[in-house]
Amino acid sequence: MEGWIKLYRKFCEWEWFNISEMVHLFIYLLLNANQKDGEWRGILIKRGQILTGRKTLHEATKISEQTIRTCLERLKNTKELTIKSTNKYSIITICNYEQYQSVKNGSNQLNVIELTSNQPATNHKQEYKEEKEYKKYSDVPPKIGDVKIRFEERKLTGFTVENWFAHYEANGWKVGKNKMVNWDAALTTWSKNNLSKNENNSGNNRRSVKRANDLWN
């Protein structure tokens, strides 16, 4: 394979930049996306697209298929990619390929890359921040180490991460009958329920003491 791609320095500010597998996979896709429209077995593959699959991506990057699946979902959710899948292959489209790889005024200067997921409009900053925070904890099942970090950040008490993790693991990562979609929210609910239970138990103990004392009056 010949040629080159452009990688703007602002890439370091990308919201996924601190996750090595995300960077590895995204750069691989940039390197292997079509530079011009073409066909493969009668299938049109446009500029900025790549025809591939999780197994092929795993063999090329040595990233596990499960991690690749998670990374692709994240990139879809933050509008970096769109994916059209069949039972044999997927066509992945890099949404801003032209913006990333275009040549400015016929020169070799790269247009400023504005990664859409990292450049919210001013009047949507709070909404974006909340959405980003929510998505941060949508990778279910979570790693127990990440849960422990969040547990400590929130200064939660009254239960252990191990008990919380074991409960939802045994329950197939479901909240009631529904699949868990945000483990931080489940952690919050567990904490509130635990606090409420402890308060009720404390109240019951006080009532029991009062009734026992009434016997001596």
VEXDO-510105 format. One line per 5 residues: number of its first residue (from 1); for each residue x, y, z of N, C-alpha, C, O. Coordinates in Angstrom, 2 decimals. Atoms other than C-alpha are relative to their C-alpha. Layout:
BEGIN
NUM = X,Y,Z,X,Y,Z,X,Y,Z,X,Y,Z; ...
***
This chain:
BEGIN
1 = 0.85,-1.20,0.00,0.00,0.00,0.00,0.88,1.25,0.00,1.82,1.36,0.80; -0.79,-1.21,0.11,1.36,3.39,-1.02,-0.81,1.22,0.42,-2.02,1.12,0.67; 0.69,-1.24,-0.33,0.53,6.99,-0.20,0.13,0.35,1.47,0.86,-0.31,2.21; -0.09,-0.48,-1.38,0.04,8.85,3.06,-1.32,0.66,0.38,-2.14,0.97,-0.47; 1.17,-0.71,-0.50,-2.63,10.43,5.22,0.48,1.19,0.82,1.65,1.26,1.20
6 = -0.32,-1.15,-0.85,-2.74,13.68,7.17,-0.58,-0.24,1.39,-1.69,-0.74,1.53; 0.47,0.12,-1.38,-3.04,13.69,10.93,0.28,1.31,0.70,1.43,1.64,1.00; -0.15,-1.33,-0.58,-3.66,17.08,12.48,0.34,-0.11,1.48,-0.10,-1.04,2.15; -0.42,0.04,-1.41,-2.13,17.89,15.89,-1.19,0.06,0.95,-1.11,-0.42,2.08; 1.19,-0.11,-0.85,-5.60,18.66,17.25,-0.57,-1.37,0.36,-1.41,-1.50,1.25
11 = 0.41,1.37,-0.31,-6.10,14.89,17.20,0.28,-0.34,1.46,-0.42,-1.16,2.05; -0.34,0.25,-1.40,-4.45,14.92,20.65,-1.10,0.45,0.95,-1.12,0.03,2.11; 1.09,-0.49,-0.84,-7.56,16.72,21.98,-1.26,-0.84,-0.15,-2.28,-0.56,0.50; 1.15,0.89,0.23,-9.91,13.99,20.76,-0.43,-0.66,1.30,0.42,-1.05,2.10; 0.48,0.53,-1.28,-12.13,12.67,23.56,0.40,-1.46,0.24,0.42,-1.90,1.39
16 = -0.39,1.39,-0.17,-11.02,9.07,22.91,1.52,-0.18,-0.03,2.01,-1.32,-0.03; -1.45,0.09,0.23,-7.30,9.87,22.62,0.72,-0.75,1.12,1.79,-1.33,0.88; -0.69,0.67,-1.11,-6.44,8.44,26.06,-0.32,-1.50,0.08,0.09,-2.17,1.03; 0.28,1.44,0.06,-7.78,4.99,25.09,0.74,-0.55,-1.21,0.35,-0.31,-2.35; -0.94,0.39,1.07,-5.03,3.32,23.06,-0.68,-0.80,-1.11,-0.38,-0.61,-2.29
21 = 0.66,0.81,1.03,-7.30,0.81,21.29,-0.85,0.86,-0.94,-0.95,0.57,-2.14; 0.81,-0.90,0.82,-9.56,3.62,20.07,0.88,0.72,-1.02,0.53,0.82,-2.19; -0.93,-0.70,0.89,-6.60,5.54,18.63,0.54,-0.95,-1.07,0.55,-0.62,-2.25; -0.55,1.01,0.91,-5.08,2.39,17.09,-1.01,-0.33,-1.10,-0.67,-0.33,-2.28; 1.02,0.40,0.97,-8.34,1.37,15.42,-0.36,1.14,-0.95,-0.48,0.92,-2.15
26 = 0.41,-1.11,0.85,-9.27,4.83,14.16,1.08,0.35,-1.02,0.78,0.64,-2.18; -1.08,-0.28,0.94,-5.83,5.44,12.63,0.09,-1.10,-1.06,0.36,-0.83,-2.23; 0.01,1.10,0.98,-5.99,1.99,11.00,-1.07,0.25,-1.06,-0.82,0.06,-2.26; 1.09,-0.26,0.95,-9.33,2.92,9.43,0.35,1.16,-0.92,0.07,1.11,-2.12; -0.44,-1.13,0.84,-7.92,6.26,8.21,1.01,-0.46,-1.05,0.95,-0.04,-2.21
31 = -1.04,0.47,0.90,-4.93,4.48,6.67,-0.54,-0.91,-1.10,0.00,-0.94,-2.21; 0.49,1.01,0.94,-7.03,1.84,4.93,-1.28,0.38,-0.74,-1.74,-0.36,-1.61; 1.19,-0.46,0.71,-10.07,3.82,3.81,0.36,0.33,-1.45,1.48,0.75,-1.74; -0.23,-0.34,1.41,-10.43,4.30,0.05,0.33,1.48,-0.16,-0.34,2.34,0.41; -0.34,-1.39,0.31,-8.73,7.45,-1.20,-0.82,0.51,-1.18,-0.93,1.72,-1.39
36 = 0.90,-0.36,1.09,-11.02,7.40,-4.24,-1.03,-1.11,-0.17,-0.83,-2.23,0.28; 1.05,0.98,0.20,-14.22,5.63,-5.27,0.54,-1.21,-0.77,1.36,-1.08,-1.67; -0.41,1.22,0.69,-13.76,2.02,-6.34,-1.04,-1.09,0.17,-2.05,-0.89,0.84; 0.92,1.13,-0.10,-15.48,-1.35,-6.67,0.75,-1.25,0.43,1.92,-1.43,0.11; -0.51,1.32,-0.37,-14.92,-4.76,-5.15,-1.13,-0.99,-0.17,-2.14,-0.93,0.54
41 = 1.02,1.00,0.31,-16.91,-7.66,-6.60,-1.36,0.64,-0.25,-2.40,0.13,0.19; 1.23,-0.68,0.36,-19.48,-5.23,-7.91,-0.57,0.90,1.08,-1.63,1.49,0.89; 0.47,-0.84,-1.11,-19.82,-3.38,-4.59,0.74,1.34,-0.05,1.97,1.37,-0.05; -0.61,-1.32,0.03,-19.20,0.37,-4.72,0.51,0.37,1.39,-0.23,0.35,2.37; -0.60,-0.46,-1.25,-16.80,1.52,-2.01,0.53,1.40,-0.26,1.47,1.58,-1.04
46 = -0.30,-1.40,0.28,-16.57,5.30,-1.91,1.25,0.46,0.74,1.76,-0.21,1.63; -1.10,-0.66,-0.70,-13.75,7.58,-0.87,-0.39,0.18,1.47,-1.49,0.65,1.78; 0.28,-0.12,-1.43,-13.52,7.51,2.92,-0.71,-1.21,0.58,-1.10,-1.19,1.74; 0.65,1.21,-0.49,-15.04,4.02,3.18,1.00,-1.16,-0.02,1.98,-1.15,-0.76; -0.80,1.22,-0.02,-13.52,0.63,4.00,-0.93,-1.19,0.17,-1.82,-1.17,1.02
51 = 0.77,1.24,-0.11,-15.03,-2.82,3.47,0.81,-0.96,0.84,1.93,-1.32,0.47; -0.76,0.83,-0.93,-14.01,-5.04,6.36,-0.95,-0.75,0.93,-2.15,-0.81,0.67; 0.79,0.69,-1.01,-15.21,-7.05,9.35,0.80,-0.07,1.29,2.00,0.21,1.30; -0.70,0.02,-1.29,-14.37,-7.52,13.04,1.17,-0.97,0.00,2.22,-0.69,0.59; -1.07,0.98,0.03,-12.30,-10.62,12.36,1.21,0.54,-0.77,2.35,0.38,-0.34
56 = -1.08,-0.59,0.79,-10.28,-8.84,9.66,0.71,1.09,0.79,1.94,1.18,0.78; -0.58,-1.07,-0.82,-9.77,-5.84,11.95,0.84,-0.58,1.13,1.90,-0.05,1.46; -0.76,0.66,-1.07,-8.65,-8.17,14.75,1.33,-0.52,-0.52,2.37,-0.33,0.12; -1.22,0.56,0.56,-6.12,-9.91,12.50,1.01,1.10,-0.37,2.22,0.91,-0.26; -0.88,-1.09,0.43,-4.76,-6.57,11.27,0.58,0.79,1.17,1.71,1.27,1.10
61 = -0.41,-0.87,-1.12,-4.56,-4.76,14.64,0.38,-0.77,1.26,1.03,-0.22,2.15; -0.20,0.83,-1.20,-4.38,-7.64,17.17,-0.82,0.50,1.19,-0.55,0.12,2.33; 0.97,-0.40,-1.02,-7.14,-5.89,19.13,-1.08,-1.08,0.04,-1.51,-1.55,-1.01; 0.99,1.06,-0.09,-9.66,-8.43,20.45,-1.29,0.41,-0.70,-1.62,1.59,-0.79; 1.25,-0.28,0.72,-12.93,-8.73,18.52,-1.01,0.71,0.89,-1.74,1.59,0.43
66 = 0.93,-0.64,-0.92,-14.93,-7.77,21.62,0.35,1.47,0.19,-0.53,2.33,0.20; -0.43,-1.39,-0.15,-12.84,-4.62,22.10,-0.26,0.79,-1.27,-0.66,1.96,-1.20; 0.30,-0.66,1.29,-13.17,-3.79,18.39,-1.48,0.35,-0.08,-1.84,1.44,-0.52; 1.45,-0.26,0.02,-16.93,-4.11,18.70,-0.35,1.19,0.88,-1.13,2.06,0.49; 0.24,-1.12,-0.92,-16.92,-1.75,21.70,0.49,1.31,-0.60,-0.21,2.33,-0.55
71 = -0.57,-1.21,0.60,-14.65,0.75,19.93,-0.87,0.51,-1.15,-1.11,1.71,-1.26; 0.85,-0.41,1.13,-16.83,0.76,16.80,-1.31,0.60,0.48,-1.80,1.57,-0.10; 1.24,-0.55,-0.56,-19.95,1.34,18.89,0.22,1.41,0.52,-0.60,2.29,0.32; -0.33,-1.33,-0.52,-18.28,4.28,20.61,0.16,1.00,-1.14,-0.34,2.12,-1.06; -0.24,-0.89,1.14,-17.19,5.76,17.27,-1.29,0.29,-0.74,-1.45,1.37,-1.31
76 = 1.32,-0.24,0.59,-20.72,5.34,15.93,-0.79,1.00,0.85,-1.41,1.93,0.33; 0.77,-0.85,-0.91,-22.25,6.99,19.00,0.48,1.44,-0.03,-0.32,2.36,0.14; -0.53,-1.37,0.02,-19.93,10.00,18.73,0.14,0.53,-1.42,0.81,1.54,-1.66; 0.14,-0.51,1.38,-20.57,10.34,14.99,1.32,0.07,-0.77,1.43,0.85,-1.72; -1.20,0.10,0.80,-17.06,9.51,13.79,-0.19,-0.94,-1.18,0.39,-0.74,-2.25
81 = 0.20,1.03,1.02,-18.30,6.51,11.80,-1.47,-0.28,-0.21,-2.30,-0.03,0.66; 1.26,0.71,0.22,-21.35,4.99,10.19,0.38,-1.38,-0.51,1.40,-1.54,-1.18; -0.32,1.38,0.37,-21.47,1.24,9.61,-1.22,-0.66,-0.63,-2.30,-0.69,-0.03; 1.05,0.76,0.68,-23.56,-0.70,7.10,0.45,-1.45,-0.03,1.45,-1.78,-0.68; -0.46,1.38,-0.18,-23.38,-4.41,7.94,-0.87,-0.99,-0.75,-2.08,-0.80,-0.91
86 = 0.69,1.17,0.54,-24.31,-7.65,6.18,0.51,-1.20,0.79,1.30,-1.05,1.72; -0.47,1.19,-0.71,-23.79,-11.24,7.30,1.40,-0.42,-0.45,1.96,-1.37,0.09; -1.33,0.35,0.51,-20.51,-11.30,5.36,1.05,1.08,0.25,2.23,0.77,0.42; -0.96,-1.10,-0.13,-18.91,-7.87,5.75,-0.70,1.25,0.49,-1.93,1.30,0.59; 0.54,-1.32,-0.36,-19.35,-4.27,6.90,0.70,1.05,-0.85,1.89,0.95,-1.15
91 = -0.59,-1.17,0.66,-18.82,-1.04,5.00,0.01,1.12,1.03,-1.04,1.61,1.44; -0.17,-1.05,-0.99,-17.45,1.52,7.43,0.30,1.31,-0.71,1.21,1.39,-1.54; -0.20,-1.32,0.59,-17.72,5.17,6.45,0.56,0.95,1.06,-0.04,1.10,2.13; -0.56,-1.02,-0.89,-15.47,7.77,8.12,-0.72,1.31,-0.31,-0.55,1.88,-1.39; 0.96,-1.08,0.27,-17.96,10.61,8.49,0.66,1.28,-0.51,0.14,1.91,-1.43
96 = -0.64,-1.27,0.37,-15.54,13.55,8.18,1.28,-0.20,-0.79,2.23,0.58,-0.67; -1.24,0.34,0.72,-12.99,11.95,5.86,0.49,1.17,-0.86,1.68,1.47,-0.88; -0.41,-1.12,0.85,-13.01,14.89,3.44,0.62,1.13,0.83,1.61,1.75,0.44; -0.51,-1.06,-0.87,-12.49,17.31,6.30,1.37,-0.37,0.55,2.24,0.49,0.69; -1.28,0.44,-0.53,-9.65,15.19,7.70,1.11,0.01,-1.05,2.26,0.32,-0.75
101 = -1.01,0.30,1.01,-7.89,14.54,4.39,0.03,0.96,-1.19,0.83,0.75,-2.10; 0.04,-0.91,1.14,-8.73,17.44,2.05,1.25,0.86,-0.07,1.94,1.06,0.93; -1.13,-0.90,0.22,-6.07,19.70,0.56,-0.53,1.40,-0.13,-1.48,1.63,-0.89; 0.50,-1.37,-0.04,-6.52,23.42,1.18,0.66,0.84,-1.10,1.89,0.94,-1.16; -0.47,-0.91,1.05,-6.23,25.77,-1.83,1.09,-0.62,-0.87,2.01,0.07,-1.33
106 = -0.96,0.67,0.86,-4.29,23.16,-3.79,1.36,-0.18,0.64,2.28,-0.70,0.00; -1.29,0.14,-0.67,-1.48,23.25,-1.24,0.02,-1.26,0.82,-0.88,-2.09,0.73; -0.13,1.20,-0.82,-0.31,20.65,1.20,-0.41,0.28,1.43,-0.04,-0.46,2.34; 0.44,-0.37,-1.35,-1.94,22.37,4.20,-1.30,-0.71,0.33,-2.21,-0.80,-0.50; 1.19,0.72,-0.43,-4.51,20.45,6.16,-1.03,0.95,0.58,-0.71,1.81,1.39
111 = 1.08,-0.75,-0.64,-7.87,21.99,6.94,-0.06,-0.36,1.47,0.27,-1.48,1.84; 0.11,0.26,-1.43,-8.45,22.31,10.68,-1.03,-1.09,0.23,-2.17,-0.98,-0.21; 0.92,1.09,-0.30,-9.99,19.08,11.89,-0.83,0.37,1.22,-0.30,0.59,2.31; 0.89,-0.25,-1.12,-12.99,19.77,14.03,-0.77,-1.28,0.26,-1.84,-1.50,-0.31; 0.70,1.23,-0.32,-13.92,16.41,15.47,-1.34,0.34,0.61,-1.40,0.98,1.66
116 = 1.34,-0.44,-0.39,-17.66,16.78,15.80,-0.32,-0.34,1.44,-1.00,0.42,2.13; 0.33,0.39,-1.36,-17.84,14.91,19.07,0.77,0.78,1.04,0.48,0.69,2.23; -0.81,-0.74,-0.96,-15.27,17.22,20.63,-0.15,1.51,-0.16,0.56,2.27,0.48; 0.17,-1.42,0.27,-16.53,20.59,19.32,-1.47,0.40,0.09,-2.05,0.75,-0.94; 1.41,-0.38,-0.12,-20.03,21.32,20.69,-0.19,1.49,-0.19,0.71,2.28,0.10
121 = 0.33,-1.41,0.09,-21.72,24.61,19.91,-0.08,0.57,1.41,-0.39,-0.15,2.36; -0.08,-0.63,-1.33,-21.43,27.11,22.79,-1.27,-0.21,0.79,-1.22,-0.51,1.98; 1.26,0.09,-0.74,-25.11,26.97,23.66,-0.39,-1.44,0.30,-1.44,-1.69,0.90; 0.31,1.39,-0.30,-24.98,23.16,23.83,1.09,-0.65,0.87,1.13,-1.87,1.00; -1.14,0.56,-0.75,-21.89,22.77,26.03,-0.44,-0.85,1.17,0.10,-1.94,1.39
126 = 0.45,0.75,-1.16,-23.76,21.66,29.12,-0.66,-1.31,-0.41,-0.42,-2.36,0.19; 0.66,1.21,0.51,-25.92,19.23,27.17,1.03,-1.00,-0.49,0.91,-2.20,-0.23; -1.06,0.86,0.51,-22.81,17.86,25.47,0.78,-0.64,1.15,1.10,-1.83,1.12; -0.76,0.51,-1.15,-20.97,17.52,28.79,-0.76,-1.13,0.68,-0.17,-2.14,1.05; 0.80,1.01,-0.66,-23.85,15.56,30.30,-0.09,-1.26,-0.85,-0.01,-2.38,-0.33
131 = 0.08,1.15,0.90,-24.17,13.33,27.23,1.32,-0.77,-0.01,1.33,-2.00,-0.01; -1.33,0.62,-0.01,-20.42,12.68,27.22,0.21,-0.79,1.28,0.74,-1.90,1.26; -0.14,0.66,-1.29,-20.49,11.82,30.92,-0.83,-1.28,0.03,-0.39,-2.30,0.56; 0.88,1.17,0.02,-23.42,9.43,30.34,0.63,-1.12,-0.84,0.64,-2.28,-0.43; -0.58,1.00,0.89,-21.70,7.67,27.44,1.25,-0.63,0.59,1.59,-1.77,0.27
136 = -1.24,0.49,-0.61,-18.55,7.30,29.50,-0.24,-1.29,0.77,0.66,-2.12,0.90; 0.31,1.16,-0.83,-20.32,4.70,31.63,-1.00,-0.95,-0.67,-1.70,-1.70,0.01; 0.97,0.84,0.72,-22.34,2.95,28.91,0.61,-1.30,-0.50,-0.06,-2.09,-1.17; -0.66,1.22,0.43,-19.79,0.20,28.29,-0.30,-1.11,1.01,0.35,-1.22,2.04; 0.48,1.03,-0.92,-21.59,-2.76,29.90,0.28,-1.38,-0.61,0.00,-1.58,-1.79
141 = -0.36,-0.11,-1.41,-20.39,-4.99,31.47,1.26,0.84,0.20,2.14,0.86,-0.67; -1.19,-0.82,-0.26,-17.85,-2.64,33.07,1.13,-0.84,0.55,0.94,-2.00,0.91; -1.12,0.64,-0.68,-14.42,-3.52,34.37,-0.09,0.36,1.48,-0.38,1.50,1.83; 0.15,-0.23,-1.44,-14.41,-3.90,38.13,0.94,1.10,0.48,0.63,1.82,1.43; -0.93,-1.07,-0.37,-11.39,-1.60,38.33,-0.59,1.38,-0.25,-0.40,2.29,0.56
146 = 0.66,-1.27,0.31,-13.36,1.21,36.64,-1.09,0.31,1.02,-1.28,1.46,1.42; 1.06,-0.19,-0.99,-16.24,0.66,39.07,0.59,0.45,1.33,0.03,1.32,2.00; -0.65,-0.38,-1.26,-13.87,0.90,42.05,0.45,1.45,-0.03,0.32,2.17,0.96; -0.43,-1.40,0.13,-12.48,4.19,40.73,-1.20,0.92,0.16,-1.12,1.93,0.86; 1.20,-0.84,-0.09,-15.98,5.61,40.32,-0.58,-0.04,1.41,-1.06,0.99,1.90
151 = 0.48,0.17,-1.37,-17.01,4.25,43.74,0.75,0.94,0.94,0.15,1.58,1.80; -0.82,-0.87,-0.85,-14.12,6.14,45.34,-0.21,1.47,-0.34,-0.23,2.32,0.55; 0.25,-1.37,0.41,-14.74,9.29,43.28,-1.29,0.53,0.61,-1.36,1.69,1.03; 1.31,-0.40,-0.51,-18.35,9.38,44.45,-0.07,-0.07,1.53,-1.04,0.38,2.14; -0.06,0.16,-1.46,-17.30,8.57,48.05,-1.22,-0.77,0.52,-1.84,-0.39,1.52
156 = 1.16,0.80,-0.39,-20.01,5.91,48.26,0.36,-0.89,1.18,1.51,-1.30,1.34; -0.20,0.85,-1.17,-20.44,3.87,51.43,-1.20,-0.91,0.16,-2.20,-0.78,-0.54; 1.14,0.85,-0.34,-22.67,1.19,52.86,-0.06,-1.29,-0.78,-0.91,-2.14,-0.50; -0.05,1.25,0.75,-21.80,-1.54,50.35,1.38,-0.09,-0.67,2.14,0.88,-0.68; -1.30,0.19,0.66,-18.81,-2.97,48.49,-0.20,-0.15,-1.50,-1.24,-0.61,-1.97
161 = 0.02,0.14,1.46,-18.02,-2.86,44.80,-0.13,-1.47,-0.38,-0.83,-1.81,-1.33; 0.02,1.43,0.31,-17.50,-6.62,44.87,-1.42,-0.56,0.06,-1.83,-1.35,-0.80; 1.38,0.47,-0.12,-21.07,-7.24,46.08,-0.87,0.53,-1.14,-1.68,-0.19,-1.72; 0.75,-0.62,1.12,-22.50,-4.81,43.52,0.30,-0.71,-1.30,-0.61,-1.05,-2.06; -0.45,0.63,1.25,-20.48,-6.37,40.71,-0.53,-1.43,-0.10,-1.03,-1.84,-1.15
166 = 0.44,1.40,-0.01,-21.33,-9.96,41.72,-1.51,-0.09,-0.23,-1.98,-0.99,-0.93; 1.46,0.00,0.16,-25.06,-9.12,41.92,-0.39,0.16,-1.47,-1.17,-0.63,-1.99; 0.40,-0.25,1.39,-25.31,-7.69,38.40,0.61,-1.00,-0.97,0.02,-1.29,-2.01; -0.60,1.03,0.85,-22.92,-10.24,36.91,-0.86,-1.25,0.01,-1.10,-1.87,-1.02; 0.87,1.18,-0.13,-25.11,-13.04,38.25,-1.35,0.22,-0.67,-2.00,-0.73,-1.10
171 = 1.31,-0.33,0.57,-28.18,-11.23,36.92,0.08,0.32,-1.50,-0.88,0.81,-2.10; -0.15,-0.23,1.44,-26.79,-10.97,33.38,0.04,1.46,-0.37,-0.34,1.83,-1.48; -0.09,-1.45,0.22,-26.20,-7.21,33.73,-1.35,0.58,-0.45,-1.46,1.30,-1.44; 1.34,-0.55,0.22,-29.89,-6.44,33.85,-0.43,0.79,1.22,-0.07,0.47,2.35; 0.63,-0.77,-1.07,-31.73,-3.84,35.89,-1.47,-0.32,-0.06,-2.18,0.16,-0.95
176 = 1.35,0.53,0.11,-35.02,-5.51,36.65,-0.03,-0.98,-1.16,0.71,-1.96,-1.16; 0.08,0.86,1.18,-36.00,-7.08,33.32,0.73,0.59,-1.20,0.83,-0.03,-2.26; -0.63,-0.71,1.13,-34.12,-4.58,31.18,1.51,-0.08,0.06,2.10,-0.16,1.14; -1.45,0.01,0.08,-30.53,-4.65,29.99,0.57,1.31,0.53,0.08,2.39,0.20; -0.64,-1.20,-0.54,-28.28,-2.24,31.88,0.62,0.80,-1.14,1.32,0.24,-1.99
181 = -0.55,-0.86,1.05,-27.37,0.73,29.66,1.03,0.99,0.54,1.79,1.58,-0.22; -0.96,-0.93,-0.59,-25.36,2.83,32.11,0.32,-0.47,1.41,-0.51,-0.37,2.31; -0.30,0.62,-1.30,-23.51,1.23,34.99,0.18,1.03,1.10,0.01,0.68,2.27; -0.12,-1.03,-1.03,-22.87,4.53,36.81,-1.37,0.32,0.59,-1.51,0.54,1.79; 1.36,-0.23,-0.48,-26.61,5.10,37.00,-0.45,-1.13,0.90,-1.12,-0.91,1.92
186 = 0.35,1.15,-0.84,-27.04,1.58,38.37,0.72,0.07,1.34,0.17,-0.33,2.37; -0.77,-0.17,-1.24,-24.33,2.32,40.93,-0.68,1.03,0.89,-0.75,0.85,2.11; 0.70,-1.05,-0.76,-26.19,5.48,41.97,-1.27,-0.54,0.63,-1.55,-0.29,1.81; 1.26,0.56,-0.51,-29.50,3.64,42.31,0.26,-0.98,1.14,-0.45,-0.98,2.14; -0.37,0.96,-1.06,-27.85,0.87,44.33,0.35,0.72,1.28,-0.06,0.31,2.37
191 = -0.41,-0.77,-1.17,-26.34,3.45,46.66,-1.21,0.61,0.71,-1.32,0.55,1.93; 1.20,-0.61,-0.58,-29.68,5.25,47.15,-0.86,-1.04,0.69,-1.35,-0.81,1.80; 0.82,1.07,-0.59,-31.54,1.98,47.78,0.63,-0.51,1.28,-0.07,-0.82,2.25; -0.72,0.48,-1.18,-28.87,0.90,50.24,-0.14,0.98,1.16,-0.34,0.58,2.30; 0.14,-1.04,-1.01,-29.04,4.23,52.08,-1.41,-0.01,0.59,-1.59,0.11,1.80
196 = 1.40,0.04,-0.45,-32.84,4.03,52.23,-0.25,-1.20,0.90,-0.95,-1.10,1.90; 0.17,1.24,-0.78,-32.68,0.44,53.52,0.62,0.16,1.39,0.06,-0.26,2.40; -0.67,-0.20,-1.29,-30.20,1.42,56.22,-0.78,0.94,0.90,-0.85,0.73,2.11; 0.80,-0.94,-0.77,-32.39,4.35,57.29,-1.25,-0.67,0.57,-1.63,-0.43,1.71; 1.19,0.72,-0.46,-35.45,2.09,57.50,0.34,-0.95,1.13,-0.38,-1.06,2.12
201 = -0.44,0.92,-1.05,-33.54,-0.47,59.52,0.28,0.75,1.29,-0.05,0.28,2.38; -0.29,-0.82,-1.17,-32.36,2.28,61.84,-1.28,0.44,0.68,-1.38,0.44,1.90; 1.29,-0.42,-0.54,-35.93,3.52,62.23,-0.71,-1.14,0.70,-1.31,-0.95,1.77; 0.62,1.17,-0.62,-37.20,0.01,62.95,0.64,-0.33,1.34,-0.04,-0.72,2.28; -0.70,0.27,-1.26,-34.54,-0.43,65.62,-0.43,0.98,1.08,-0.60,0.60,2.24
206 = 0.42,-1.01,-0.99,-35.56,2.84,67.29,-1.41,-0.30,0.50,-1.71,-0.16,1.68; 1.38,0.32,-0.42,-39.23,1.79,67.25,-0.01,-1.22,0.92,-0.78,-1.26,1.88; -0.06,1.20,-0.84,-38.32,-1.61,68.72,0.45,0.36,1.41,-0.09,-0.17,2.38; -0.48,-0.43,-1.30,-36.42,0.06,71.54,-1.10,0.72,0.75,-1.26,0.53,1.96; 1.07,-0.74,-0.65,-39.36,2.36,72.23,-1.06,-0.94,0.54,-1.56,-0.78,1.65
211 = 1.03,0.93,-0.46,-41.80,-0.50,72.40,0.49,-0.80,1.20,-0.26,-1.05,2.15; -0.56,0.75,-1.13,-39.48,-2.43,74.68,0.01,0.86,1.26,-0.27,0.37,2.35; -0.02,-0.90,-1.15,-39.12,0.61,76.94,-1.40,0.20,0.54,-1.57,0.38,1.75; 1.37,-0.20,-0.46,-42.93,0.99,77.06,-0.42,-1.09,0.99,-1.26,-0.88,1.86; 0.35,1.09,-0.90,-43.09,-2.35,78.80,0.37,0.30,1.45,-0.22,-0.25,2.38
216 = -0.48,-0.30,-1.34,-41.25,-0.87,81.75,-0.64,1.25,0.58,-0.34,1.63,1.71; 0.66,-1.21,-0.50,-43.43,2.24,82.05,-1.27,-0.35,0.75,-1.96,0.54,1.25
***
